[in-house]
Amino acid sequence: MQYRTVGSSSMKVSVVSLGTWVYGGEGWGLPNEREAGEMIRRAIEVGINLIDTAPAYGNGRAEEIVGKAIKGRREGVFIATKCGLQTRGRGLQISLAPSEIRKELEQSLSRMGTDRIDLYQCHWPDPKTPIEETLTEMVRMQDEGKIRFIGVSNFDEVLLERAVEVAPVAAMQGEYSLLSRGIEKEVMPICHRLGLGVLTYGSLGGGILSGKYQSRPVFRKNDPRSFFYRYYREPLWSRSAGLIRVIKEIARERERPPAHVALNWILQHNEVSSALVGARTIQQMEENASTGEWVLSPDESVRLESASEQCLTMVC
């Protein structure tokens, strides 16, 4: 496993990290808790040292699974969770009000049975609460020793500039893949300039870039892949076929899984500290974890860039 320093912080994390949205169960179909715990423990064994979760994943269920899995293995593992996105009835509500995130922090610490969160991240921007108020409270949490590093997620360049004026932000988490390159032109460069590491989610496009689908799958309405990842819907599904074909071609030539190709491309960007990837099986997780064993050639990168740009141009 390869490791990278997160921006200008002292955090050194595995280039592939484990995302736990699927362990929340809601929409994804309830995973077996025992198997999910085994997967987390195995991830740690193979060198993954960053586990990313959130209270919104199953209304705390994912955090509880993470807490049980890391018991006795806490040292050397970076636990990243989030605040500001709460379950309200059947929906979700965004609130980064200081009183709300303080309450969420205590709940997360309790669910995971730990005395500190290594990376505490604003899940989504809250237009109702000035970011200065939110981050001032997070700095207090940091001073209390309850969080080690402060992070943000889904922030644009303007909000990032405001954020670093208030707090020592270590990382920005954003959606990034060959199918989603919105943060590439402005957000990633500003993260580099400000000394923030970039953590990518949706690194495999919700699973599409793993090349496992032979035809367009149809999911239940509450399955996140049916609404969060737009590539599963037409006409985007068909327009991504050329990109998937190139990924599979390179995978065959290299005798590697297609997921390796897609993740390897992300890791060619120096701004990226780690690619967050979910997994339903230990085999998937182990396969993803071995991505860093090889590097794309310049020619392969050009082929992927060209296919990606053609796909995204067609989408636009």
C-alpha positions as CSV (number, residue, x, y, z in Angstrom):
1,M,0.0,0.0,0.0
2,Q,1.2,3.5,-0.8
3,Y,0.6,6.4,1.5
4,R,0.3,10.2,1.0
5,T,0.3,13.2,3.3
6,V,-3.0,15.0,3.3
7,G,-2.1,18.5,2.1
8,S,0.1,20.4,4.5
9,S,-1.2,18.4,7.6
10,S,0.6,15.7,9.4
11,M,-1.9,13.0,8.3
12,K,-0.5,10.3,6.2
13,V,-3.2,8.1,4.7
14,S,-3.5,5.1,2.3
15,V,-4.0,6.2,-1.3
16,V,-7.1,4.0,-1.4
17,S,-9.5,4.4,1.6
18,L,-12.7,2.6,2.6
19,G,-16.0,4.4,2.3
20,T,-18.9,3.1,4.4
21,W,-22.1,4.6,2.9
22,V,-23.3,1.2,1.9
23,Y,-23.1,0.0,5.5
24,G,-25.8,2.4,6.4
25,G,-28.2,0.0,4.7
26,E,-30.9,2.5,3.8
27,G,-31.6,2.2,0.1
28,W,-28.6,0.0,-0.6
29,G,-30.2,-3.0,1.1
30,L,-29.2,-3.9,4.6
31,P,-25.7,-5.5,4.6
32,N,-24.8,-8.2,7.0
33,E,-23.3,-6.4,10.0
34,R,-20.8,-9.2,10.7
35,E,-19.6,-9.2,7.1
36,A,-19.3,-5.4,7.1
37,G,-17.2,-5.5,10.3
38,E,-15.0,-8.3,8.8
39,M,-14.5,-6.1,5.7
40,I,-13.3,-3.1,7.8
41,R,-11.0,-5.3,9.8
42,R,-9.5,-6.9,6.7
43,A,-9.1,-3.4,5.1
44,I,-6.9,-2.4,8.1
45,E,-4.9,-5.6,7.7
46,V,-4.1,-4.9,4.0
47,G,-2.9,-1.4,4.8
48,I,-6.0,0.8,4.4
49,N,-5.7,3.3,7.3
50,L,-8.5,5.8,6.5
51,I,-12.1,4.7,7.1
52,D,-14.7,7.3,6.1
53,T,-18.2,7.4,7.4
54,A,-21.1,9.8,8.4
55,P,-24.1,9.9,10.8
56,A,-26.3,10.2,7.7
57,Y,-25.4,6.7,6.6
58,G,-28.3,4.8,8.0
59,N,-29.0,7.3,10.7
60,G,-25.8,6.3,12.6
61,R,-25.8,2.6,11.7
62,A,-22.6,2.9,9.6
63,E,-20.8,4.6,12.5
64,E,-21.9,1.9,14.9
65,I,-20.5,-0.8,12.6
66,V,-17.2,1.1,12.2
67,G,-16.9,1.5,16.0
68,K,-17.4,-2.2,16.7
69,A,-14.9,-3.1,13.9
70,I,-12.1,-0.9,15.1
71,K,-12.4,-1.9,18.7
72,G,-8.9,-3.0,19.7
73,R,-7.5,-1.7,16.5
74,R,-7.9,2.1,17.0
75,E,-4.3,3.1,17.0
76,G,-2.9,3.7,13.5
77,V,-6.4,4.1,12.0
78,F,-7.7,7.4,10.8
79,I,-11.5,7.7,11.4
80,A,-13.2,10.3,9.3
81,T,-16.8,11.3,9.8
82,K,-19.0,14.2,9.1
83,C,-21.5,16.7,10.5
84,G,-24.3,18.9,9.2
85,L,-26.5,16.3,7.4
86,Q,-29.2,14.9,9.7
87,T,-32.0,12.5,9.2
88,R,-35.4,14.1,9.6
89,G,-38.3,11.7,9.1
90,R,-37.9,10.1,5.7
91,G,-35.6,12.9,4.5
92,L,-32.4,14.7,5.3
93,Q,-31.8,18.2,6.6
94,I,-28.6,20.3,6.3
95,S,-27.6,22.3,9.4
96,L,-24.1,23.4,10.3
97,A,-25.3,25.5,13.2
98,P,-22.8,25.3,16.1
99,S,-25.3,23.7,18.5
100,E,-26.2,21.0,16.0
101,I,-22.7,20.0,15.1
102,R,-21.7,19.9,18.8
103,K,-24.6,17.5,19.4
104,E,-23.6,15.4,16.4
105,L,-20.0,15.2,17.5
106,E,-20.9,13.7,20.9
107,Q,-23.3,11.2,19.2
108,S,-20.6,10.1,16.8
109,L,-18.0,9.7,19.5
110,S,-20.5,7.6,21.5
111,R,-21.5,5.4,18.5
112,M,-17.9,4.7,17.6
113,G,-16.7,4.2,21.1
114,T,-13.8,6.6,20.7
115,D,-12.6,9.8,22.4
116,R,-11.6,11.6,19.2
117,I,-12.4,11.9,15.5
118,D,-9.3,12.1,13.4
119,L,-10.9,14.1,10.5
120,Y,-14.2,15.9,11.2
121,Q,-15.8,17.2,8.0
122,C,-18.7,19.5,7.1
123,H,-20.8,17.1,5.0
124,W,-22.5,19.7,2.8
125,P,-22.5,23.5,2.8
126,D,-25.3,25.1,4.8
127,P,-26.5,28.4,3.2
128,K,-28.4,29.3,6.4
129,T,-25.3,29.2,8.7
130,P,-22.3,31.4,8.1
131,I,-19.3,29.1,7.6
132,E,-17.3,31.3,10.0
133,E,-19.7,30.3,12.9
134,T,-19.4,26.6,12.0
135,L,-15.7,26.5,11.8
136,T,-15.2,28.6,14.9
137,E,-17.1,25.8,16.8
138,M,-15.0,23.1,15.1
139,V,-11.8,24.9,16.2
140,R,-13.1,24.8,19.8
141,M,-13.7,21.0,19.4
142,Q,-10.1,20.7,18.1
143,D,-8.8,22.7,21.1
144,E,-10.7,20.3,23.4
145,G,-9.0,17.3,21.7
146,K,-12.2,15.8,20.5
147,I,-11.2,16.2,16.8
148,R,-7.7,16.1,15.4
149,F,-8.2,17.6,11.9
150,I,-10.9,19.7,10.3
151,G,-12.2,18.9,6.9
152,V,-14.9,20.1,4.5
153,S,-16.9,18.3,1.8
154,N,-18.6,19.6,-1.4
155,F,-17.3,23.1,-0.9
156,D,-16.7,25.4,-3.9
157,E,-13.6,27.6,-4.3
158,V,-15.3,30.7,-2.7
159,L,-16.3,28.8,0.4
160,L,-12.9,27.2,0.6
161,E,-11.3,30.6,0.7
162,R,-13.6,31.7,3.5
163,A,-13.0,28.5,5.4
164,V,-9.2,28.7,5.6
165,E,-9.5,32.2,7.0
166,V,-11.2,30.8,10.1
167,A,-9.8,27.4,10.6
168,P,-6.8,25.1,9.8
169,V,-8.7,23.1,7.2
170,A,-6.7,19.9,6.3
171,A,-8.8,18.4,3.5
172,M,-11.6,18.8,1.0
173,Q,-13.7,15.8,0.0
174,G,-15.4,16.0,-3.4
175,E,-16.9,13.8,-6.1
176,Y,-14.2,13.0,-8.7
177,S,-13.8,10.3,-11.3
178,L,-13.4,9.9,-15.0
179,L,-17.2,10.5,-15.1
180,S,-17.3,13.5,-12.8
181,R,-14.5,16.1,-13.2
182,G,-16.3,19.2,-11.9
183,I,-13.7,19.9,-9.2
184,E,-10.7,19.6,-11.5
185,K,-10.5,23.1,-13.0
186,E,-11.0,25.4,-9.9
187,V,-11.4,23.4,-6.7
188,M,-8.4,21.1,-7.0
189,P,-6.0,23.9,-7.9
190,I,-7.2,26.1,-5.0
191,C,-6.8,23.1,-2.6
192,H,-3.2,22.8,-3.8
193,R,-2.6,26.5,-3.3
194,L,-4.1,26.5,0.1
195,G,-2.4,23.4,1.3
196,L,-5.5,21.2,1.5
197,G,-5.5,17.5,0.6
198,V,-8.2,16.2,-1.7
199,L,-10.2,13.1,-0.8
200,T,-12.4,11.8,-3.7
201,Y,-15.7,10.1,-3.4
202,G,-17.7,8.5,-6.2
203,S,-14.2,7.4,-7.3
204,L,-15.7,4.5,-9.4
205,G,-18.8,6.5,-10.5
206,G,-21.1,4.6,-8.2
207,G,-19.7,1.3,-9.5
208,I,-20.0,1.9,-13.2
209,L,-16.3,2.4,-13.8
210,S,-15.6,-1.1,-12.3
211,G,-16.9,-2.4,-15.6
212,K,-19.1,-5.0,-13.9
213,Y,-22.4,-4.0,-15.7
214,Q,-23.2,-5.5,-19.1
215,S,-26.5,-3.7,-19.3
216,R,-28.1,-0.8,-17.5
217,P,-29.2,-1.9,-14.0
218,V,-32.5,-0.8,-12.6
219,F,-32.5,0.1,-8.9
220,R,-35.2,0.7,-6.4
221,K,-36.3,4.4,-6.0
222,N,-34.5,4.7,-2.7
223,D,-31.3,3.2,-3.8
224,P,-28.7,6.0,-4.0
225,R,-27.5,4.8,-7.4
226,S,-31.0,5.6,-8.8
227,F,-30.7,9.3,-7.9
228,F,-27.3,10.4,-6.6
229,Y,-25.2,9.0,-9.5
230,R,-26.7,10.4,-12.7
231,Y,-24.7,8.1,-15.0
232,Y,-27.2,5.2,-14.4
233,R,-29.9,7.1,-16.2
234,E,-30.3,7.7,-19.9
235,P,-28.9,9.3,-22.0
236,L,-25.8,9.4,-19.8
237,W,-25.6,5.6,-19.4
238,S,-25.3,5.1,-23.2
239,R,-22.9,8.0,-23.6
240,S,-20.4,6.5,-21.1
241,A,-20.0,3.3,-23.1
242,G,-17.0,4.6,-25.0
243,L,-15.2,5.4,-21.8
244,I,-16.0,2.1,-20.3
245,R,-14.7,0.4,-23.4
246,V,-11.3,2.2,-23.1
247,I,-11.0,1.3,-19.4
248,K,-11.6,-2.4,-20.2
249,E,-9.1,-2.3,-23.1
250,I,-6.4,-1.0,-20.8
251,A,-7.4,-3.4,-18.1
252,R,-7.0,-6.4,-20.5
253,E,-3.7,-5.1,-21.7
254,R,-2.4,-4.8,-18.2
255,E,-4.1,-7.9,-16.9
256,R,-5.7,-5.8,-14.1
257,P,-9.3,-5.2,-13.0
258,P,-11.0,-2.2,-14.7
259,A,-11.5,-0.6,-11.3
260,H,-7.7,-0.4,-11.0
261,V,-7.5,1.6,-14.2
262,A,-10.2,4.1,-13.1
263,L,-8.7,4.5,-9.6
264,N,-5.1,4.7,-11.0
265,W,-6.2,7.6,-13.2
266,I,-7.4,9.6,-10.1
267,L,-4.2,8.9,-8.2
268,Q,-2.1,10.4,-11.1
269,H,-3.3,13.8,-9.7
270,N,-0.9,15.0,-7.1
271,E,-3.6,17.0,-5.3
272,V,-5.4,13.8,-4.5
273,S,-4.4,12.3,-1.1
274,S,-6.8,9.3,-1.2
275,A,-9.6,7.8,-3.3
276,L,-12.5,6.7,-1.2
277,V,-14.1,3.5,-2.4
278,G,-17.0,1.5,-1.1
279,A,-17.2,-2.3,-1.3
280,R,-19.8,-4.9,-0.7
281,T,-17.4,-7.9,-0.4
282,I,-13.9,-8.5,1.0
283,Q,-12.8,-9.5,-2.5
284,Q,-13.8,-6.1,-3.9
285,M,-12.1,-4.3,-1.1
286,E,-8.9,-6.2,-1.5
287,E,-8.9,-5.7,-5.2
288,N,-9.4,-2.0,-4.8
289,A,-6.6,-1.8,-2.2
290,S,-4.0,-3.2,-4.6
291,T,-4.6,-0.4,-7.0
292,G,-1.3,1.3,-6.0
293,E,0.8,-1.6,-7.1
294,W,1.2,-0.2,-10.6
295,V,1.1,3.1,-12.5
296,L,-0.6,4.1,-15.8
297,S,1.7,4.9,-18.6
298,P,1.5,8.4,-20.2
299,D,-0.1,6.9,-23.3
300,E,-2.7,5.2,-21.2
301,S,-3.5,8.4,-19.3
302,V,-4.0,10.2,-22.6
303,R,-6.3,7.5,-23.9
304,L,-8.4,7.8,-20.7
305,E,-8.4,11.6,-20.8
306,S,-9.6,11.6,-24.4
307,A,-12.4,9.1,-23.8
308,S,-13.5,10.9,-20.6
309,E,-13.5,14.3,-22.3
310,Q,-15.5,12.9,-25.3
311,C,-18.0,11.4,-22.9
312,L,-18.4,14.5,-20.8
313,T,-18.6,16.7,-23.9
314,M,-21.4,14.6,-25.2
315,V,-23.2,14.9,-21.8
316,C,-22.9,18.7,-21.9
